[in-house]
Amino acid sequence: MGEERIETPGLHARDWPLRPWILAGLLGLAGLLIYLVTEGHEDDAPRMAAAAFLFFGPMAAAFSLERERWKDVAIFALVAGLVMAGLAWRAVNAGDHASDEHFGFGAGVIATLLALPLFQAGFHRTRFATPYRDTHFFVWTDAVSAAGALAFTGLSFALLFVLAALFRLIQIDLLEDLLEKGWFGWSVAGIAFGAALGTLRNSLKVLGALQSVVLLVLSLLAVPLAVALAIFLIAVAFSGLDVLWEATRSATPVLLACAAGCFILANAIVREDDTDMTRNVVMRVTAFVLAMGILPLTLLAVISMGTRVAQYGLSPERLWGLTAIAVACAYGVAIWVAAIRGKVWRWRPFLRRANMHLAVGVSLYALLLALPILDFAGISVANQLSRLERGKVSAQDFDYDALKWDFGDAGKRALAKLARSNDAEVAKLAREAQARKERRWNWQEPQEKRDQRLANLSGLSADPQIGAAFELLLRQEGWRCNSRCVVLDLGTYPEGARHFALVEGGGVQHLRLQADGSLLPEAAGLRPPVPTLNKVAAEAHGRVPQVEVRPFSGRQIYVDGKPVGEPFE
């Protein structure tokens, strides 16, 4: 209210007529260079790093470019481009040696997005004396101008396609041919986006008014969300937490998404200052309810994630989920502290101050996570091996394939260690996972459900090898035998493998029992491929192919007198 006003360079900058032209040229050239660098080399780390530099550097410059401080903008754009180039190089170069490189790149994007409005508001000069109003202004005007520039880019391409069709009517195909060229599309996209962005950035006053309209429209969603949140929390309080885990296995992302929605809509109402905030009592109470609801939703997400970790252990994805939960907890606690310090009725200034501090903190936190400092794969592998050694998970239920496919080099080293284990069963299953060319998913389901699926299986002989093979199949393929299913012994193949059929509902799966006790789907090579009529005609060298019907003798599975599946030899 009475804080000293610090003017931010660029916040009230005059129009710069050259800005649309400069940004159109800058982003158009960047788009062309990105295409030339990446064409046919999407798996080349240096080229993708160059592409990331050419995208994020010019974009950072385009959103923050001002005539009076172009040197600062150049330095910021160079740093942003180099950081993202390094993360892109790591992500592409990692291949299957790492497990979470895409999360690291995403963390870098978040750090850059948070740093941009702070830089625009002059935080690098004024530090925490930067007015919240300025940062808030740039956050929303950046979002509005980006959306407007994207819409203009889409309309530009729509116009080009219409014009190409128009010129084609008079046998002029030049524009249509150009639209099929990758370099042309990238260049046009950059030019259109840059021109639109430059025009919008020249109208900050208009953008400020448009921002107010956008926040007003967003605030309309706040009331139904607040009511739904209150109903949800009351229902959970009475019904208990178990209802969440029974309804979905994705409770954590749903809860975090709702917490993020509460944060966005609460700030859409709170605005940058009490003088700009609506005086409607219902909307003010709604903002308070949404803000207070962030912490309970986050705590439920903590419980949900904790339950999954207790059941299945750590994985790189769950550790990244925990990092997101930590951010949500920080915001939730900060809002409750703001409510306490402001004695409820004067909580909003404390919220705005907390938003500023948390934006800086989360940007640095995301940058730290993006750098190859914390080895989430190594941490996860150590946790999974500990669970196996302590008997928290049995040798048969342990997900060996996850070590090979999901945990990078750390997982492969651990799998090789298990293959040399003194436990014969663990060593055998680890070696099988090492030898597999394709992943077999381990459906981590409750023991009771798996026992029920095993109980649905009938028709097994007393041979323990056959029983063990089908039990392993059901462990690995959790969609089978959720209803009654029957095993049929159909004899042996010519090469000696046992032939079985698994019948469930109206479907039949033919399986081959190998000498090592593993069950494999019937190989397609056992039946000759059926040639198409065109292929037969081509092989006949122009001669009309002879099409005829011949008698067929084979076997067919019947359920209650009705045929099921295809006939077989």
N, C-alpha and C positions, 0 to 999 in steps of 0.2 A: 504494500500500500504506500508506505513512505520511503521505500528504498531508493537510493541514488540511481539515477538513470545513466547507464553507460551505453553510449552509442556504438553500435556494431557496424563496421565497414560493410557496405553492401546491403544492409537491411533496408535502408531508404535510399539506395543508389538511384541516380537518374538513369533514364533509358539510354541504352547504348545502341545506336542504329546498326552498328556493324556486328553486334552480338549474334543475330540469327545467321548471318553469312559465315562468320568465323566458326560457329558450332556446326553448321551444315558441312563446311569444308573439313573440319577436324574429324567429325564422326563418319563422314563419307569416306575419307581417306583411311580411317581406322577399319571400317567395314571391308574395304577393298583389300587392305593388307592382311586382315584376318583370313579372308578367303584364300589369298595367294599362299599364306603360310601353312594353312591347315589342309588344303585340298589333297585328299587321299592319304593323309598322314595323321589320322585321329589318334593313333596309338604311339606317336613319336613324342617323347617327353619334352625335348627342347622346343619343338614347334608348338605344342600346346601351351608351354610356358610363355612363349612369345605371344600367342593368341590371347592368353589371359592378361598379359601386360597391355596389349593393344586394346583390350576391351575395358578393363577397370581403370587404367590410367586416364584415357580420354573421357570416360564417363565421369570420373571424379572431377576432372577439370571442367567439363561441360556444366555440371550442376553448381559449381562454385566460382566460375570465372567472373572476375570483376576487373575493369580497366585500371583501377587504382592499386590493386594488390596482386598483379599477375605473377609476381615472383613467388609469393606465398602459395598461390594456387599451383604453380608449376612444381614446387617442392612437394606439396601434399599429394598431387597426382602421381608424381614419380614414386613416392614411398608406397602409395596404395597399389600402383601397378607392379612394383617389385615384390611386395609381399604376396600378392595374389599369384604372380608368376612363379614364385618359389613354391607355393602351395600346390599349384597346378602341376608343376614338374614332379613334385613328390607324389601326387595322386596318380599320375599316369605312369611314372617310372616304377611305382611300387608293384604293379601287377598283382600277382597272387602272393607276394612276399609280405604284404601288410593286409590288415583286415578292416581298417576304419579310415582309409585315406579320404573317402568321400565325405565323412563326417568332419574331418579336419578342414577340408576345403569349404564346407558349409559354415563352419565356425569362423573362418576367415571372412566370408561374405557378410556374416552378421556383424563382425567387428568393424568392417568397412562401412556398412550402412549406419551403424551407430556413431562412428567417428565423423561422418560427413556433416550432419547438422551441427555437431559441436564445433567443427572447424569453421563452418559458415557463420556461426554466431560469435566467432572470435575467441573460443575457449583457449586456444594455444597462446593467446596474449593475456587474457584477463583471468584465466584459471576459474576457480569457483566463485569469483565475483561476477561471472557472466550472468546477465539477467535470464531468469527462466523464460520470460516472455519471448526472448529472441530465439532460444533453442526450440521452444514449442512452435514458434512461427515457422521455422525452417523445416522441422519434422513434417508438418502437415502440408506446407507449400511444395516441398519436394515430392510428397506422395501425389498431390493433385497435379503438379506439372508433369510428372512421369506418366500418370494415367492419361492425361491429355495428349502428350506427345505420342504415346503408344496408339491411342485412338486415331490420331492424325496419320500415323504411319500405315495403319491398317486401311484407312480410307484412301491413302495415296496408291497403295497396291490395287485396291478395288478399281480405282479410276484407270490405272494403267491397263488392267485386264479388259475393262470395257473399251478403252481406246484401241487396244490391240485387236479386239473383235471387230470394231468399227473399220479399222484400216484393212482388215482381212477381206472385208466386203468388196474392196476395190483392188484386191490382189497385191496389197502391200503387207508383207509378212515380217518386216524388219523388227517392229516392236514385239511381236509375238516370239520371234527368235531370241531377242535380247532377254525377255522374261524367263526363258529357259536356261540362260547362262547364270551360273552361280555367282560370278563376280559382279554381275549387274544387279542382282537381287540384294546382295550384301551392301553394295554402294548406295543403292536407292534407299534402303532401310536406314543407313546411317545419315544420309542427307536429309531425309524426311524427318527423322527423329530429332536431329540437331536443329533444323530450321524451326520446327514446332517448339522445341524446348527453349531456344533462344528468344522466340517471340513471346512465349509465356513468361520467361524470366525478366523480360523487359516490362512486364505489367504486374509487378509485385503487389501494388495496391489492389488491383483487380483480383489477383490470386488470394490476397488476404480476405477480401469479401467472399470469394468463392469458398475459401477454407471455412469461413463461418457457416456458410450454407451446408457444406458437407458435414460439419460437426453437428449441425442442427438435425440433419436427416439421420445421421448415425444415432443420435440420442433418442430417436423414436423407437429404436430397437431395445433401448435400455430397460424400459418398464417391463415388457414381457419377459426379458431375461431375468430381471430381478425377482419377479413373481415366480418364475420357474425354478430359480435357484433356491428361494425360500421353501418352496414345496419339496424340492429334492432333498435339502438338508433335513427338513422335518421328517420326511419319509425314512431317510437313512437312520435318523436317531431312534425311530420307533421300530423299524424292521431289522436293524442290525446291518453290519457290513457284508454278511454272507450273500445278501441279495445281489450285490455288485459283482462278485466273482462268479455267481451262477449265471448271471445274465450275459456276460461277455468276457472274453479273454483279453480284451483291449481296453480295460478300464483306465489304465494310466494315461494313454494319449488322449482319451476322451475327456478326462478330468483336467488335464493340462490345457487342452484346447478351450474348455469352458473358462478356466482361470484367465487365459489370455484374452478371451472375449470380454470378461468382466473388467479387466484392466483397461482395454481400449475404450470401451463404452463409458466407463467411469471417468476417464480423462477427457472424453469427448464432451461430457457435461461440465466437468470442473474447469476446463479451459485454462488460459494462461494467467488469469487474474480474476478476483471476485467481482470486479467491475464489469467484466465481460461475460460472467456466468449468468445463466437464467435465474430469475427470482422465483420461479415456480417451485413451491414447496415440495410437490410430488417428485419433480425431477431431482431436487437436491437430496431428498431422502433416498431416491433410487440410486444416485451416485454413491451414497454412503453404504447402502446395502450391498451393491456390487463390489465396492472396494473391500468391505469387511468379509465378503464371501470368498476372496482369493485364497486366504490362508486355510480355511477349512477344506476347500477343494484340493489344495496342494498337500495337505496332511493326508487326505484320502489317497492321493497319488503316491505318497510315501509308503503308506500301508500296502497299497496294491503292488508297488515295485518290490517292497520288502518280502511280500508273500511269494512273488515269482522267484526272487533270488534265493529264498529259503528252500523252495521246491526244486529249482533247476540250476542254481549256482549263477555265477557271473558270466557275462559275455560282453564283448566290446559294445554291442548295441545297448545292453542294459546299463553299462557304465556311462555311455553318452546320455541315456535317459536320466540317469542320476544327476548328471551335470545340469540338465534342463530343469529338473526338480529343484536343485539347489538355487538356481536363479529365481524360480517361482517362489520358493520359500523366502528368499531375501526380500522380494517385493511384498509378499504377504505380511511378513514381520514388520517391515518398514511402515506399512499402512496402519497396522495396529498401533505401532509406536506413535505415529502421527495423530491417531485418534486420541491416545492417552495424553500426549503432550498438549494437544489442542482442546482437551476436555470436551471431546465429541463435536461441539458446535463450531469450533474454530480449527478443524483438522486440516482444511484444504491448503493453507500456506505451508504447513509441514509436509504434506504430500508432495507439493510441487518441488520443495527443496530436496526431498528424498529422491524424486524422479531424476533430478539433475545428477546427484551423487551416484545413483545406481546406473545411470546411462554410462557414465565414465567407467565405473567399476566393471560393468558387464562387458563393455567394449574391450578393456584390458584382459578380462577373464576369458573372453572368446578368443582373443589373439593368443593367449597362453595355451589354450587347449588346441588351437590350430597348429602350433609349432610341435615338432616331433620330440617333445620332452617326456610326456607321460606315455608309457607303453601299456595301453589298455589291453592289448592282446596277451602280453606276458602276465599281467595281473589276472586276467580271466583264466588263462591256462593253469596257473598255480592254484587258483581256487577250485577248478574242475578236478585236477589231479588229487587235491586234498580231499575232496568229497568222495572220490573213488577209493582212496586209501583208508578213509575212516568208515567206509561202508554206508555212507549216506545214499549212495546209488550203487546198484548191483552191476556186476561186470556185463550182464546182458543188456541192461537198460542204459548203460553209459553210451553217450553219443560220440563214437569214434570218428564218424564222418565230419562232425563239426570241427574237430581238431584239424582235419585235412583241408577242409574247404573254407572255414570261417575264421580261423585264428592266425592266418598268415604263417610265417616261418616259425614262430613260437609254437604254434599248434603242430606243425609237421615234425619239429624236433621232439615234442612231447609224445607224438604218436610213434615215432621211431623208438623212443625209450620204452613205451608200453609194449611194443613188439618184441622187446628183449626181456620182458618181465618174467619173474620166476613163477607167476601165476599162469598156468597153462591156458586157461580159458581167456584171460585178458590178452595174452600174447597172440592167441589164435584170432580173436576178433579184431585186434589191432592190425595184424598182417592182412586180414581180409579187407579192411578199410583201406590200407595202403595200396592194395592191388586193384581196387575198383576204379574204373575209368569214369563212372558217373556217380553222382551223389545219390544215396538212398536216405530219404528223410526219416529222422527219428521223431515220431510224433510223441511229444511229451504229454502224455495223458495220465489222469489219475489211475492208480492201480485197480480200483474197483471197476472202472469202465473197461479196462483191458481184460480183466477176469470175466466180465460179462460177455465180451466179444469172443473170448476163447470158449465160453460155455455155449455160445451160439453155433460153434463149429461141430459138425457131426460127420460120421462116416470114416473116421480115422481108423487104421488098423492098429494092432498091438505093437507093431514095429516101433521101437523108441526113436530110431533115426527119422522116420516119417513124422512122428509126433513133434519132435524137436524142430524139424524143418518148417512145419506149418505154424508152430508157435512163434518162431523167429520171424516168419513172414508177417504175421499179424502184429507183432511188435513194431516192425519197420513200416508197415502200411496201415495206418490207423483208420483208413476209411473202409476197410474190409470187415465183413461179418457184423455190422451193426444190427442186422436182422439175421434170421436163421440162414445158415449156409451149409452146403454139403460137399464133402470131398469124394470124388469118384476115382477109383484106381482103374486106368484104362490100359494097363499092360506096359510094355516096354517099346522104346524106339529101336530101330535097327542097330544103332550104334551102342545100345545097352542102357541108355538113360531111362529112368522110370517116367511114365506118362500119367499125369493126374489132371483132373478137371475140378475147378472150384466153382460151384453153382450157387449163385445168390440172386434171388428175385428172378428177373428175366435175363440175367447176364451169365456168361460162361467164360472163365479164364483158364486156358490150357497152360499147364506148368510142367517143367522138366526137372526131375530130381537128379542132380549131378552126383558123381561118385564122392565128392567131398561133403555131401549133405546139404548143399545149397539148392534152393528152388529158384528157377529162372523162368520167365515167360517163354512160351513156345517160340522158337526162332523162326523168323519169317522165311529163312532160307529153306526150311523143310518142305515148303510148298512152292512149286514153280510159279513165278509171277504170271498174271493173266495179261496177255498182250492186248492192246487196244486195236480196234478195227483199222485205224490209220497206220499203226505200226505194221500190222500184218500186210496191209496193202503195199506199204513201202518195201517190205521185204520181198513181196511177190514181183517187184520190178514192173509195176504197171498192170500186172495181171489181176483180174477181178478175184478177190479172195473167196474161197469156198467156206460158207457158213453152214453148219449142220448141227443137229442134236444127236448126242450119243447116250447110250445107257450109262448110268452111274451106280456104282455099288459102294456104299460106305456106311458109317454109323452116325447116329444122331441121338442127342440127349433129350429125354422127355421128362417133363414134370407134370404129374396129374394127367397124363395122356396127351400133353401138348408139347410140340417141339420147342426146344430152347437152344439158342446159339446156332452156329453154322455146322453143317455136316462135316465129318472128318474121316480120314482113312482108318 
